[in-house]
């Protein structure tokens, strides 16, 4: 909870946090020197391990227990087992994962447990395989996440950095003929989501064509296009749609913020932090409205009550406003 609180009040939300970029130049330089574009058009990159860190022992036992819990979860759903099996088969066929040998090939092996995570509101992939790179054999041991670089940046902390750095490298290889499109891709991409606005349909069509080609050449296929110009959309796109967690009414061209707060239980420091954390807003649209909630959480911490103790009546009244 303390770590969550620090993140909650981080100045990063105001874009003024020191990202320590100068300290990470060596990591980025080494990453670019070792990147490989194979004959199939895919990029192969090395995981950026933190110097001096190491995995001290295997987490096989804990991973097998995790697998049994996942199997019990799958047994409770009629469709999920088939969906998850298809994901595993597709991942193996695509080279994303491979079957681990029965006998470890190295003295020390670390496993990343996985589980199905569903999102029925998603347009394309409703079930995903999510890995847990934080898994460790015991509390004092190191996990994969604790041994890889995370500062400059699915399961692994370094994943966003690896994706972002690979895309930057790929953009650097493009010709001047698509320089304008590449510039837009650099400046308007959030992880694997792209946003672009324009006033002329012809310009948007040109960008769509060029962007699709640029990304395809690096084996980054575009799964769907959504917009308020029907002719530029992929087939069967719903309206409203979603953009970075917000509901997008394409007819009215408006964004709607949906916050779920249906908890009727007692208001505690833990509950306040949980409810504030539910707001997925990478665009920062509702950041100003979250300040009062963060102030209430700060005041609740100053009451020096336990995490599960109800806060004072005064703070409850302020929260309910």
FENFENJO-V682404 format. One line per field, one symbol per residue. ss: DSSP state (A for helix, B for strand, O for the rest). phi: phi as a letter, one per 40 degrees, with the letter a starting at -180 (. if undefined). psi: psi as a letter, one per 40 degrees, with the letter a starting at -180 (. if undefined). Layout:
ss = ???
phi = ???
psi = ???
//
This chain:
ss = OAAAAAAAOOAAAAOOOOOOAAAAAAAAAAAAAOOBBOOOOOBBOOOOBOOOOOOOOOOAAAAAAAAAAAAAAAAOOOOAAAAAAAAAAAAAAAOOOOOOOOOOOOOOOOOOBBBBBBOOOOOOOOBBBBBBOOOOOOOOOOOOAAABOOOOOOOOOOAAAAAAAAAAAAAAOOOAAAAAAAAAAAAOBBOOBBOOOOOOAAAAAAAAAAAAAAAAOOOOOOOOOOOOOAAAOOOOOOOOBBBOOBBBBOOOOBBBOOOOOOOOOOOBAAAAAAAAAOOOOOOOOOAAAAAAAAAAAAAAAAOOOOOOOBOOAAAAAAAAO
phi = .ccccccccccdccgbcccgcccbcccccccccbcbbcccgccbbcccccdgcaccacbcdcccccccccccccccbccddcccccccccccccgcbaccccbdcbcbbbbbcbacbbacccccccbbcbcbcccacadcccbdccbbcbccc.gcccdccccccccccccccccccbcccccccccbbbfbbbbababbcccccccdcccccccccbgbcccabbacbdcccccgccbcbbbfgbcbccccfbbbcbbcabcbcccbdcccccccccccaccgcbdccccccccccccccccfcccbccccdcccccccc
psi = ddddddddeieddefeihefddeedddddddddeihhieeeihhiihgihheiihdiifdddddddddddddddeehddddddddddddddddeediihhidhheidhhhihiiihhigdeidchehihhigeehidideiiiddeeihede.gdideddddddddddddddeiiddfddddddddefhhbfhhhhiiehddddddddddddddddeefgihdihiiehdeeiiifhihiaihfeihhhddefihhhhhhgeheaihiddddddddeehhgdeededdeedddddddddddeefiideihiiddddddde.
//
